C-alpha cells in the first residue's frame, strides 16, 4: 500500500525516490499541498475551481494511487469532465422512464430557480445528492440542471424582468420618491440600497427595489451622490424624483441635499430612536438594572425555571389587554414579537427575550422587553420564593443572585409609568415604518400629538426642558456602556462609560424628568416641524384635511400654499394648451375666409366666469373621511373631479416617512450574502436580490 504522506513512487531495487508524472486531467483543476495533521506531514490535493461564493478549496488526502475522489468531485460539483463541461446528468437512465418534454423541463427548471432566488438558496444546492434523490423520488422524469444552467437562467430572468419594470415606471409613475441606506456586508464592502415608491394609475402604492449598488470607499457624500445619480440615469427617472428618505447620517444627508430639485427627508423611525435614546437618559440606571434582570433570564437554566413557574401558576401574571401596546400598521416588521405578545405562551419566554435582544437598531425592542418584564414580575417573585426553599448549592447561588438584581417596588412602578409615556412613541414608530399605506401625510400630525402630550405645565418645567443640551448628551443605547460594580457582569473592553447599578435608583421625579427630556428632544430634532410646506401632505389626505391638530392661522397658510400651487399648475397647463392650439392654427389653411367666420350662436355655448371650476375650494368644502379608510381609494374615485389636485396627491402621498424599506432590503441581502457566501460574484448577487424583491410586480420573472 502506498505511503499516504506523499505521492512518490519507489522504483524496484532502488532506494531513490522519483516523482510520478502527473498525467491525469484532474491536475488542470487540483493542486498539491503539504500540510501537517496530528503531528504528521501529509499531502493533500485542493480544488482550484471558482464558484459563485469564491474558490471551491475542497481538499482530499492524496493516497498516491487514485484520483477517483477528485474526478467525482469535478463531475458532481462543477459539471466538469476530461473534455471540459459535460452534459447535464439525467440520473434517469432507466429505459422505463419517459422524460418530460423540453417545455415541461423548462417550466420545472424555472420553479427551481424561483425557489433558489426567493429562499436565498446557494446555487450549488443543485449538486446536493440528497436533493437529487428527492427530485428523483418526486419526479424521475425531471432532469436536474447544472449550476451553470441555473446561473444562466438567473441572468436571463433579470434581463427579462428589468425592462418590464422600467416600462412599468415610465407608464405608471408621474412622481417618484426613494428610500436609501448604506450597508456594509460581511466581506466589508459598502453597498447603497435604493427602493422607489409611486402611486400607479389605479391608485395603488407600489414599491420597487432599484438596486443594491457597490459604493467605492470612502463613503463620502460625493461618492454616494455619484452612485445614486448613475442609478437614476440607468432607470431614466431623475426628473420624476420628488423626495428621498434616509437616516440622519451626515454623508447621506449631504449627498441628497446637494442634488437639485430633490427633497431630503430624515427617517422618522431613526429620529425617534435618537429622541428616545437621549430623552431617556434620566432613567439610564433603571434601564440598565432592568436589562441586567432580563439578561439573567436569557440564560437557558433561568428561563426554564421561570417557564415552569408560569405553567404551574398560569393566572397570577395576567394583565389587561388594554395595558398592551396597540401594534398597528407595521406588524410585518415584528411578526414574531407580535405573535408572542398576543399569545402570552408561558413556554416562549426565552424565545421572546432572545428575539427582542437581537433587534439592536430600534428602540422599541427595549420598550417591548420592558413590557414583557412587567408581565413576568409576579412570576419572578414566585421563583424567588421557590428558590429560597431549595437546599442545593446551585439554587442557593441563583437565589442570592436574583435577590441582588431584583428591582424594588418603586422601580417597577416607574417602569410601568415610563411605558405609558412611551406608548405613543411605539405606536408612531410602528405605524410610520409601514410601506403598504400612506405614512408621510400622517407623520407631522403624529409628531405634533406626541409633543402636545409631553408639553410642560409649569414655568419651572419649561426652564428645565430648555436648559438641556443635546449636542453633548449621551444615548442610553450606546454599546460602549459597562457595569462597574458587578463581578458577574462581563465588562466591555471598548466601554467609554461605566455605571454603578447595584443600588436602587431614586425614582422621585424620575418620570417627570424623563417626560421633560423627551419633550426637549422632540423639539430639538424637529425644531421646524410645522410649516405650510410640511402640512401640505396632510391637507391632501382626505382623512385629516381639516388640519385640526394645528392653529387656524397655520391651517389658513397651508390652504393658501395649496391654492398658489394649484394656480401655478393651472397656468402651466393653460400655457401648454395655448401653445398647442397656436401650433395647430399655424398649419391650418387660411385661404378660405369662411373658416374665419364665427357663428352668432357660438357665444351661447361659452361658459361664464362664475361657472369656472376651482378644485381647491371644492375639495376643502368636502367633509373629511374616517381615518380607517384608504385615502388612495378616495382619490381614485375623485380623480376626475380634481385632476390637478389628484396629481399633487400622487406626489405627496407616495413618500415614505421612514427608510425601513431599505432596511428590509439589507435584511434580505444579509440572508443571501452569508459568511460562507461572502465572496459571491457582485453581479450575480445584485440580480438575485433584484429578482427576489421585484418578482411580485410581474406575472413571471421568466420569459
Secondary structure by P-SEA (a helix, b strand, c coil): cccccccccccccccbbbbccccccccccbbbbbbbcccbbbbbbbbcccccccccccccccccccaaaaaaaaaccccccccccccccccccccccccccaaaaaaaaaaaaaaaaaacccccccccaaaaaaaaaacccbbbbcaaaaaaaaaaaaaaaaaaaaaaaaacccccccccccccccccbbbbbbbbbbbcccbbbbbbbcccccccccccaaaaaaaaaaaaaaaccccccccccccccaaaaaaaaacccbbbbccaaaaaaaaaacccccaaaaaaaaaaaaaaaccaaaaaaaaaaaaaccccccccccccccccccccccaaaaaaaaacccccaaaaaaaaaaccccaaaaaaaaaaaaaaaaaaaaaaaaaaacccaaaaaaaaaaaaacccaaaaaaaaaaaaaaaaaaaaaaaaaccccccccaaaaaaaaaaaaaccccaaaaaaaaacccccccccccccccccccccbbbbccccccccccccccccaaaaaaaaaaaaaaaaaacccccccccccccccccccccccccaaaaaaaaaaaaaaaaaaaaaaaaaaaaaaaaaaaacccccccccccccccccccccccccccaaaaaaacccccccccaaaaaaaaccccaaaaaaaaacccccccaaaaaaaaaaaaaaaccccccccaaaaaaaaaaaacccccccccc
